[in-house]
Amino acid sequence: MREAEAIYRSPLAAASGLAVTGSGRQRARHAVNDRKLPSFAAVLVERGQGFLETAAGGRQPVEGPALFWLFPNRPHSYGPDEAGWDERWALFEGSFTRDFVRMRLIGERHPLVTLRHLDEVARLFARLHADLVDDSHLGQASAALALHGIVIATARQASAAAGREGEDATGDLVETLRSRALQPLDLASFAAEHGISPATLRRKFIAETGMTPKDFQLRARMDQAKQLLATSDEKIETVAAMVGIEDPFYFSRVFREREGCSPREFRMRYKQG
């Protein structure tokens, strides 16, 4: 690997959702100390070991392959041990970053992800860099897509690691509630069934999905209602009952609040066949 290679780009005015503003790779031999960046950054350590220190996550050892996230205007320090490490990095910004944080795809408290599958992430970084070199509208759009892929691939590996270690059963709670969402369900009893309090259930769901259990259940019911409206000729009141809502007037009111149209209007727009 070359000692250092970097490229920087000003984001396009139209690229407000997600823009990659820099990319590079290097054989790093020195630490970065108490630095703040104006944008987000992803740092991929392919080989080597060292440390990462942030205010939210504390000081952690880093052993490649691993990736860590840096947040804008937050002080951070990181670097390799005396042997150095092989590093790729990308700078990015835009409104989509709020979704990454809200959906817990990246997080300040847990910025470091140990990677079991380096090749996929390394290929995405290489593609992102090549797209920035291209320096066209298409290239910048493709670089943003590669960055989005890096976020997803890293989050999947982090989720798989948490599942293997058995540290977090929240995913099972979510899937269980999803499978029962159309049935009458007392959430206090549901929490007790899983050996937790209603407050803990609420906290876990908000952390995992950004919604309370009740909101999650209602969303699942509305999603099923939309499917039925678009693919069947069932009456509106029948659809309401099929998704667990006995009062068709309440169903229609909630549907309009969430979807911006009535169930009948939704059917007219999306009816299949």
SULHUMO-V55384 format. One record per residue. N is the residue number from 1. PSI is psi in whole degrees, 0 to 359 (* if undefined). OMEGA is omega in radians with two decimals (NA if undefined). D_CENTER is the distance of its C-alpha to the mean C-alpha in whole Angstrom. Layout:
n->N psi->PSI omega->OMEGA d_center->D_CENTER
n->N psi->PSI omega->OMEGA d_center->D_CENTER
This chain:
n->1 psi->140 omega->3.06 d_center->31
n->2 psi->157 omega->3.13 d_center->32
n->3 psi->320 omega->3.12 d_center->32
n->4 psi->142 omega->3.09 d_center->30
n->5 psi->126 omega->-3.06 d_center->29
n->6 psi->151 omega->3.07 d_center->27
n->7 psi->141 omega->-3.12 d_center->26
n->8 psi->143 omega->-3.13 d_center->25
n->9 psi->142 omega->2.97 d_center->25
n->10 psi->134 omega->-3.11 d_center->25
n->11 psi->147 omega->3.06 d_center->22
n->12 psi->148 omega->-3.13 d_center->24
n->13 psi->327 omega->-3.10 d_center->24
n->14 psi->349 omega->-3.04 d_center->23
n->15 psi->57 omega->-3.08 d_center->19
n->16 psi->338 omega->-3.10 d_center->18
n->17 psi->307 omega->3.13 d_center->15
n->18 psi->125 omega->-3.13 d_center->14
n->19 psi->133 omega->3.05 d_center->16
n->20 psi->124 omega->-3.03 d_center->17
n->21 psi->357 omega->3.11 d_center->20
n->22 psi->156 omega->3.13 d_center->21
n->23 psi->149 omega->3.10 d_center->21
n->24 psi->177 omega->3.08 d_center->23
n->25 psi->152 omega->-3.13 d_center->25
n->26 psi->162 omega->2.90 d_center->27
n->27 psi->96 omega->-3.04 d_center->29
n->28 psi->136 omega->-3.13 d_center->28
n->29 psi->354 omega->-3.10 d_center->31
n->30 psi->154 omega->-3.12 d_center->31
n->31 psi->152 omega->2.94 d_center->29
n->32 psi->127 omega->-3.04 d_center->27
n->33 psi->128 omega->3.03 d_center->28
n->34 psi->49 omega->3.13 d_center->27
n->35 psi->153 omega->2.97 d_center->25
n->36 psi->136 omega->3.07 d_center->23
n->37 psi->150 omega->3.09 d_center->21
n->38 psi->351 omega->-3.09 d_center->21
n->39 psi->177 omega->3.00 d_center->18
n->40 psi->158 omega->3.04 d_center->14
n->41 psi->147 omega->2.98 d_center->15
n->42 psi->129 omega->-3.14 d_center->14
n->43 psi->120 omega->3.13 d_center->17
n->44 psi->119 omega->3.04 d_center->18
n->45 psi->108 omega->-3.09 d_center->21
n->46 psi->316 omega->-3.14 d_center->22
n->47 psi->143 omega->3.12 d_center->25
n->48 psi->179 omega->-3.13 d_center->27
n->49 psi->161 omega->-3.10 d_center->26
n->50 psi->228 omega->-3.07 d_center->26
n->51 psi->161 omega->3.00 d_center->24
n->52 psi->136 omega->3.09 d_center->22
n->53 psi->122 omega->3.07 d_center->22
n->54 psi->160 omega->-3.13 d_center->20
n->55 psi->319 omega->-3.08 d_center->21
n->56 psi->325 omega->-3.04 d_center->18
n->57 psi->350 omega->-3.10 d_center->18
n->58 psi->196 omega->-3.14 d_center->22
n->59 psi->130 omega->-3.08 d_center->23
n->60 psi->144 omega->3.01 d_center->22
n->61 psi->145 omega->3.11 d_center->24
n->62 psi->129 omega->3.06 d_center->22
n->63 psi->119 omega->-3.10 d_center->23
n->64 psi->152 omega->0.05 d_center->22
n->65 psi->134 omega->-3.13 d_center->20
n->66 psi->159 omega->3.09 d_center->18
n->67 psi->141 omega->3.02 d_center->15
n->68 psi->152 omega->-3.11 d_center->14
n->69 psi->139 omega->3.03 d_center->13
n->70 psi->139 omega->-3.05 d_center->15
n->71 psi->148 omega->-3.07 d_center->15
n->72 psi->140 omega->3.05 d_center->17
n->73 psi->25 omega->3.07 d_center->21
n->74 psi->128 omega->-3.14 d_center->20
n->75 psi->142 omega->3.13 d_center->23
n->76 psi->156 omega->3.04 d_center->22
n->77 psi->143 omega->3.06 d_center->24
n->78 psi->161 omega->3.09 d_center->24
n->79 psi->170 omega->-3.08 d_center->26
n->80 psi->168 omega->2.96 d_center->28
n->81 psi->191 omega->-3.02 d_center->31
n->82 psi->342 omega->-3.13 d_center->34
n->83 psi->345 omega->-3.11 d_center->33
n->84 psi->170 omega->3.05 d_center->30
n->85 psi->158 omega->3.08 d_center->27
n->86 psi->124 omega->-2.95 d_center->26
n->87 psi->139 omega->2.91 d_center->23
n->88 psi->152 omega->-3.14 d_center->21
n->89 psi->158 omega->3.09 d_center->19
n->90 psi->141 omega->3.05 d_center->17
n->91 psi->140 omega->-3.13 d_center->17
n->92 psi->161 omega->-3.12 d_center->15
n->93 psi->174 omega->3.10 d_center->15
n->94 psi->168 omega->-3.06 d_center->14
n->95 psi->335 omega->3.13 d_center->13
n->96 psi->337 omega->-3.13 d_center->10
n->97 psi->330 omega->3.09 d_center->9
n->98 psi->323 omega->3.10 d_center->10
n->99 psi->321 omega->3.11 d_center->7
n->100 psi->317 omega->-3.12 d_center->4
n->101 psi->315 omega->-3.09 d_center->7
n->102 psi->324 omega->-3.13 d_center->7
n->103 psi->4 omega->3.11 d_center->5
n->104 psi->32 omega->3.04 d_center->5
n->105 psi->330 omega->2.98 d_center->3
n->106 psi->153 omega->-3.10 d_center->6
n->107 psi->145 omega->-3.13 d_center->9
n->108 psi->325 omega->-3.07 d_center->13
n->109 psi->334 omega->3.13 d_center->14
n->110 psi->71 omega->-3.04 d_center->13
n->111 psi->344 omega->-3.01 d_center->13
n->112 psi->131 omega->3.10 d_center->14
n->113 psi->122 omega->3.01 d_center->13
n->114 psi->131 omega->-3.04 d_center->17
n->115 psi->130 omega->3.02 d_center->16
n->116 psi->337 omega->-3.09 d_center->19
n->117 psi->92 omega->-3.08 d_center->18
n->118 psi->322 omega->-2.94 d_center->19
n->119 psi->314 omega->-3.09 d_center->20
n->120 psi->313 omega->-3.10 d_center->17
n->121 psi->319 omega->3.13 d_center->15
n->122 psi->321 omega->3.11 d_center->19
n->123 psi->320 omega->3.13 d_center->20
n->124 psi->320 omega->3.08 d_center->17
n->125 psi->319 omega->3.14 d_center->18
n->126 psi->319 omega->3.12 d_center->21
n->127 psi->318 omega->3.12 d_center->21
n->128 psi->314 omega->-3.12 d_center->19
n->129 psi->316 omega->3.12 d_center->22
n->130 psi->323 omega->3.12 d_center->24
n->131 psi->321 omega->3.10 d_center->23
n->132 psi->324 omega->3.07 d_center->23
n->133 psi->323 omega->3.13 d_center->27
n->134 psi->323 omega->3.05 d_center->27
n->135 psi->52 omega->3.04 d_center->27
n->136 psi->171 omega->3.07 d_center->27
n->137 psi->317 omega->3.13 d_center->25
n->138 psi->319 omega->3.14 d_center->24
n->139 psi->317 omega->-3.14 d_center->23
n->140 psi->324 omega->3.09 d_center->21
n->141 psi->320 omega->3.14 d_center->19
n->142 psi->325 omega->3.08 d_center->19
n->143 psi->320 omega->3.09 d_center->18
n->144 psi->321 omega->3.10 d_center->15
n->145 psi->319 omega->3.11 d_center->14
n->146 psi->319 omega->3.11 d_center->14
n->147 psi->318 omega->3.08 d_center->12
n->148 psi->320 omega->3.10 d_center->9
n->149 psi->322 omega->3.10 d_center->10
n->150 psi->317 omega->3.11 d_center->10
n->151 psi->312 omega->-3.10 d_center->7
n->152 psi->314 omega->-3.10 d_center->6
n->153 psi->319 omega->3.14 d_center->10
n->154 psi->318 omega->3.13 d_center->9
n->155 psi->322 omega->3.11 d_center->7
n->156 psi->319 omega->3.13 d_center->9
n->157 psi->322 omega->3.09 d_center->12
n->158 psi->318 omega->3.14 d_center->11
n->159 psi->318 omega->3.13 d_center->11
n->160 psi->321 omega->3.12 d_center->14
n->161 psi->319 omega->3.12 d_center->16
n->162 psi->321 omega->3.13 d_center->15
n->163 psi->320 omega->3.14 d_center->17
n->164 psi->324 omega->-3.09 d_center->19
n->165 psi->351 omega->3.11 d_center->20
n->166 psi->28 omega->-3.06 d_center->20
n->167 psi->342 omega->-3.00 d_center->19
n->168 psi->112 omega->-3.14 d_center->17
n->169 psi->14 omega->-3.10 d_center->18
n->170 psi->323 omega->3.14 d_center->16
n->171 psi->323 omega->3.10 d_center->14
n->172 psi->321 omega->3.09 d_center->18
n->173 psi->316 omega->-3.12 d_center->19
n->174 psi->313 omega->-3.10 d_center->16
n->175 psi->325 omega->3.10 d_center->18
n->176 psi->315 omega->3.12 d_center->21
n->177 psi->324 omega->3.10 d_center->21
n->178 psi->319 omega->-3.11 d_center->19
n->179 psi->339 omega->-3.12 d_center->22
n->180 psi->8 omega->-2.97 d_center->25
n->181 psi->332 omega->-3.09 d_center->23
n->182 psi->355 omega->-3.13 d_center->26
n->183 psi->155 omega->2.99 d_center->29
n->184 psi->132 omega->-3.02 d_center->30
n->185 psi->122 omega->3.02 d_center->28
n->186 psi->115 omega->-3.01 d_center->29
n->187 psi->330 omega->3.08 d_center->26
n->188 psi->319 omega->3.10 d_center->29
n->189 psi->322 omega->3.11 d_center->30
n->190 psi->316 omega->3.11 d_center->27
n->191 psi->315 omega->-3.13 d_center->26
n->192 psi->324 omega->3.12 d_center->29
n->193 psi->329 omega->-3.12 d_center->29
n->194 psi->11 omega->3.03 d_center->26
n->195 psi->26 omega->3.12 d_center->28
n->196 psi->165 omega->3.11 d_center->26
n->197 psi->160 omega->3.05 d_center->27
n->198 psi->324 omega->3.13 d_center->25
n->199 psi->319 omega->3.11 d_center->24
n->200 psi->320 omega->3.08 d_center->22
n->201 psi->314 omega->3.14 d_center->21
n->202 psi->314 omega->-3.11 d_center->20
n->203 psi->316 omega->-3.12 d_center->18
n->204 psi->319 omega->-3.12 d_center->16
n->205 psi->318 omega->3.13 d_center->15
n->206 psi->319 omega->3.13 d_center->14
n->207 psi->322 omega->-3.07 d_center->12
n->208 psi->321 omega->-2.99 d_center->10
n->209 psi->347 omega->-3.05 d_center->10
n->210 psi->7 omega->-3.12 d_center->11
n->211 psi->155 omega->2.97 d_center->15
n->212 psi->162 omega->3.09 d_center->18
n->213 psi->320 omega->-3.14 d_center->19
n->214 psi->316 omega->3.11 d_center->22
n->215 psi->322 omega->3.12 d_center->19
n->216 psi->316 omega->3.13 d_center->17
n->217 psi->317 omega->-3.13 d_center->21
n->218 psi->321 omega->3.10 d_center->22
n->219 psi->316 omega->3.12 d_center->19
n->220 psi->321 omega->3.12 d_center->19
n->221 psi->318 omega->3.13 d_center->23
n->222 psi->323 omega->3.09 d_center->23
n->223 psi->318 omega->3.10 d_center->21
n->224 psi->322 omega->3.11 d_center->24
n->225 psi->319 omega->3.13 d_center->26
n->226 psi->320 omega->3.10 d_center->25
n->227 psi->316 omega->-3.13 d_center->25
n->228 psi->320 omega->3.13 d_center->29
n->229 psi->323 omega->-3.07 d_center->30
n->230 psi->339 omega->-2.99 d_center->29
n->231 psi->2 omega->-3.14 d_center->30
n->232 psi->171 omega->3.09 d_center->33
n->233 psi->17 omega->-3.14 d_center->36
n->234 psi->145 omega->3.08 d_center->36
n->235 psi->157 omega->-3.10 d_center->37
n->236 psi->315 omega->-3.12 d_center->35
n->237 psi->329 omega->3.10 d_center->36
n->238 psi->318 omega->3.09 d_center->36
n->239 psi->316 omega->3.13 d_center->32
n->240 psi->314 omega->-3.13 d_center->32
n->241 psi->323 omega->-3.12 d_center->33
n->242 psi->334 omega->3.13 d_center->32
n->243 psi->13 omega->3.01 d_center->28
n->244 psi->15 omega->3.14 d_center->30
n->245 psi->110 omega->-3.03 d_center->31
n->246 psi->334 omega->-3.11 d_center->35
n->247 psi->108 omega->-3.09 d_center->36
n->248 psi->332 omega->3.12 d_center->35
n->249 psi->319 omega->3.05 d_center->36
n->250 psi->317 omega->3.10 d_center->33
n->251 psi->312 omega->-3.10 d_center->31
n->252 psi->322 omega->-3.14 d_center->32
n->253 psi->313 omega->3.14 d_center->31
n->254 psi->320 omega->3.13 d_center->27
n->255 psi->314 omega->-3.14 d_center->27
n->256 psi->319 omega->3.13 d_center->28
n->257 psi->322 omega->-3.07 d_center->26
n->258 psi->323 omega->-2.99 d_center->23
n->259 psi->348 omega->3.13 d_center->23
n->260 psi->13 omega->3.09 d_center->26
n->261 psi->165 omega->3.11 d_center->29
n->262 psi->162 omega->3.06 d_center->31
n->263 psi->322 omega->3.13 d_center->30
n->264 psi->317 omega->3.12 d_center->34
n->265 psi->321 omega->3.10 d_center->32
n->266 psi->316 omega->-3.14 d_center->29
n->267 psi->318 omega->-3.13 d_center->31
n->268 psi->325 omega->-3.11 d_center->33
n->269 psi->322 omega->-2.92 d_center->30
n->270 psi->3 omega->-3.08 d_center->29
n->271 psi->131 omega->3.14 d_center->31
n->272 psi->139 omega->3.08 d_center->32
n->273 psi->* omega->NA d_center->35
